[in-house]
Amino acid sequence: MKYRIVYIDESDAWLNTFYQTFKADFDITRIKVSEGSTIDSLLKEIFESEPDGVVTDYLLDEEGQVDFNGNKIVDAIRNIKPHFPITMLTSYEPQAINHMDDVHIINGKSDLDGESEEALQILKAKIKHDIDSFYRKISSTQALIEGLVKKKNESVLNPEEEEELTKLFILMDELEPEGKEIRVSLIKTESITKLNDFVIETREILDELRKRSKNNE
């Protein structure tokens, strides 16, 4: 099974170019930014597609249809899911760099022109690697939580382990915020024993993510 990625652009030509270039490697959902598009409407469309990653153009206001660019979409996604895999493609790299906190996600659209097969394969590998890393982080965080909860149920955690468990719990909420209902009281140290219930409730979600990651290996 291929990873599903959303590609966002205001240009029909680039939407088609991206699809033709990446369709053999990923399942592609194309989202066109047009008059009437808002950050909220785009976020809704993005997450309804249940993607494994997002790729967005930078200069979305180039045709005068909207008053925001791809950096605002990146910020909005990261506000919801701070660790979610995102890649930015642009023909205006210096401008994008000046408006981005995370400049490492910026890549030139020239990689799609077909002149350098090596550059294109590197871009594809980077997108897949980011998604793989995201799912590995979810799996490893879940495993650490389960290990500490098991130890707590069998004996006692020391203060450092209690603190680590709390931090892991908060990290899991950042990784998969829509996957569970988080009660604020659970992140308090005095309520950490309730995490066993949390692990049971979220195990099915993480098992499904592991299956998806394994199927993509």
Secondary structure, 3 states (H helix, E strand, C coil): CCCEEEEEECCHHHHHHHHHHHCCCCEEEEEECCCCCCHHHHHHHHHHCCCCEEEEECCCCCCCCCCCCHHHHHHHHHHHCCCCCEEEEECCHHHHHHCCCCHHHEEEHHHHCCCCHHHHHHHHHHHHHHHHHHHHHHHHHHHHHHHHHHHHHHCCCCHHHHHHHHHHHHHHHHHCHHHCCCCHHHHCHHHHHHHHHHHHHHHHHHHHHHHHHHHCC
